[in-house]
Amino acid sequence: MAAWGTLTLLDGYDAIVYVQAAGVTAAPGTADELGWITDVSLTNETETVDKGPHINRSTITKRRGGKTREFSFTVDMASGTQVAKDRMSDAYDNDTDVKVTVQVAPTTGEKWVYDDSIVTTYNVEGSAADGWTCEMAGSSATYTHTKDAS
C-alpha cells in the first residue's frame, strides 16, 4: 500500500456498484453496473455476547457472536443499466439472491463483495422537484473485502 502522502483523494464518483446473480464467479462488467448512485451504506457488525459469571470466576467476559452484513444504496431511476436495476427488483419480487460488489477506484480500489444477498428493501419514491429514486437494501450471508491495491 502506498504511503498516506502519495494517496489520491477519491471522490464519491470514483466508486462503482455492480449487481450480478448470486454465485457468479465472472468479474462484473459494464452491463452489471448500477448507475447514478447518490449514496451507499455498508454495515458489517459483530454481535457480542456476555458470558458469566461462572463458578470460581465472577468476571463477565465478552465473546463474539453472529455477524451482520448489510448494504444499501439509492439510485436515480433515470439512469444506470436496466439489467442491474431489474436484478434487484426481480430478486426482491421472486425471493432470489444477488451478488453486490462495491468498488472504490475501479482499477485498484478497495472492494466489498456481498454474495448470496437477500434484497430486503426495494423502495421507489418520486417527486416533481427531485424526480424518481429507488432505495435498495439487502443482507448477506457471504462477505469478502479486498484491500486497496495501489
Legacy VTK file of the C-alpha trace (Angstrom):
# vtk DataFile Version 3.0
C-alpha trace
ASCII
DATASET POLYDATA
POINTS 150 float
0.000 0.000 0.000
1.210 3.487 -0.813
2.217 5.949 1.878
-0.527 8.318 3.032
1.263 11.279 1.468
1.089 9.754 -2.009
-2.542 8.650 -1.953
-5.097 10.478 -4.087
-8.321 11.722 -2.554
-11.171 9.735 -4.088
-14.477 11.453 -4.636
-17.754 9.589 -4.491
-17.961 9.434 -8.270
-14.890 7.192 -8.329
-16.910 4.260 -6.960
-18.890 1.615 -8.838
-21.673 -0.698 -7.647
-22.298 -3.900 -9.575
-25.266 -6.283 -9.271
-24.966 -9.869 -10.510
-26.787 -13.134 -9.950
-25.728 -14.835 -6.720
-22.758 -17.178 -7.005
-21.450 -15.779 -10.294
-17.663 -16.119 -10.434
-17.082 -13.961 -13.520
-15.773 -10.447 -12.939
-18.542 -7.849 -13.145
-18.754 -5.807 -16.330
-20.446 -2.652 -17.575
-23.787 -4.462 -18.036
-23.751 -5.227 -14.278
-23.045 -1.630 -13.248
-25.711 0.254 -11.331
-25.582 3.885 -12.475
-26.259 7.230 -10.879
-25.975 6.143 -7.280
-26.467 9.004 -4.855
-25.358 7.234 -1.675
-24.087 3.877 -0.430
-24.001 2.397 3.050
-22.111 -0.769 4.005
-22.616 -2.161 7.502
-20.627 -5.033 8.980
-21.262 -5.663 12.654
-20.229 -8.352 15.097
-22.632 -9.123 17.908
-21.023 -9.518 21.303
-22.300 -11.999 23.842
-21.792 -11.753 27.612
-20.576 -14.943 29.294
-20.549 -15.429 33.024
-20.321 -15.041 35.825
-19.144 -18.596 36.366
-18.313 -20.651 39.413
-14.842 -19.571 40.591
-14.926 -16.561 38.270
-17.077 -13.512 38.843
-15.897 -11.626 35.766
-18.295 -11.321 32.875
-16.414 -11.804 29.635
-17.275 -10.789 26.091
-17.364 -13.275 23.236
-18.014 -12.878 19.554
-21.487 -13.835 18.419
-23.083 -13.659 14.995
-22.173 -11.205 12.257
-24.492 -8.903 10.365
-23.549 -7.827 6.844
-25.834 -5.298 5.198
-25.731 -2.819 2.325
-27.989 -0.119 0.960
-27.843 2.386 -1.856
-30.056 4.940 -3.533
-30.205 5.298 -7.312
-31.670 7.975 -9.573
-34.111 5.980 -11.701
-33.429 7.821 -14.950
-30.034 6.219 -15.447
-27.933 3.128 -14.974
-28.303 -0.135 -16.751
-31.782 -1.540 -16.669
-30.296 -5.021 -16.255
-28.757 -4.193 -12.863
-31.912 -2.463 -11.585
-34.034 -5.369 -12.804
-31.818 -7.870 -10.976
-32.531 -6.089 -7.688
-36.291 -5.826 -8.227
-36.509 -9.412 -9.523
-34.551 -10.662 -6.510
-36.990 -8.911 -4.208
-40.111 -9.991 -6.110
-39.032 -13.611 -6.658
-37.122 -14.270 -3.413
-33.861 -14.977 -5.213
-30.382 -13.873 -4.172
-27.942 -11.445 -5.767
-24.254 -10.607 -5.590
-23.458 -6.939 -4.923
-19.950 -5.577 -5.467
-18.981 -2.084 -4.307
-15.589 -0.839 -5.511
-13.865 2.462 -4.827
-11.478 3.468 -7.637
-12.439 0.966 -10.342
-8.964 -0.373 -11.126
-7.129 -0.614 -7.804
-9.503 0.465 -5.050
-10.953 -1.386 -2.111
-13.719 -3.810 -2.969
-16.593 -5.140 -0.850
-18.472 -8.158 -2.200
-21.771 -9.286 -0.691
-22.768 -12.618 -2.249
-25.864 -14.704 -1.552
-27.635 -11.472 -0.606
-31.298 -11.213 0.234
-32.864 -7.994 -1.051
-34.753 -6.645 1.962
-35.828 -3.246 0.622
-36.828 -2.041 -2.831
-38.440 1.351 -2.306
-39.271 3.765 -5.152
-40.031 7.432 -4.470
-40.861 10.247 -6.840
-41.460 13.962 -6.670
-41.839 16.805 -9.138
-38.734 18.521 -7.783
-36.407 15.569 -7.280
-37.521 13.077 -9.919
-37.620 9.347 -9.220
-35.255 7.487 -6.903
-35.039 3.897 -5.756
-33.624 2.783 -2.420
-32.333 -0.781 -2.405
-31.004 -2.666 0.587
-30.029 -6.182 1.484
-28.458 -8.544 3.943
-25.756 -11.009 3.014
-24.580 -14.415 4.139
-21.232 -14.152 2.347
-18.867 -11.195 2.514
-15.333 -10.546 1.277
-13.195 -7.430 1.382
-10.238 -6.746 -0.895
-7.783 -4.086 0.209
-6.618 -1.202 -1.955
-4.030 -2.444 -4.450
-2.315 0.892 -5.150
LINES 1 151
150 0 1 2 3 4 5 6 7 8 9 10 11 12 13 14 15 16 17 18 19 20 21 22 23 24 25 26 27 28 29 30 31 32 33 34 35 36 37 38 39 40 41 42 43 44 45 46 47 48 49 50 51 52 53 54 55 56 57 58 59 60 61 62 63 64 65 66 67 68 69 70 71 72 73 74 75 76 77 78 79 80 81 82 83 84 85 86 87 88 89 90 91 92 93 94 95 96 97 98 99 100 101 102 103 104 105 106 107 108 109 110 111 112 113 114 115 116 117 118 119 120 121 122 123 124 125 126 127 128 129 130 131 132 133 134 135 136 137 138 139 140 141 142 143 144 145 146 147 148 149
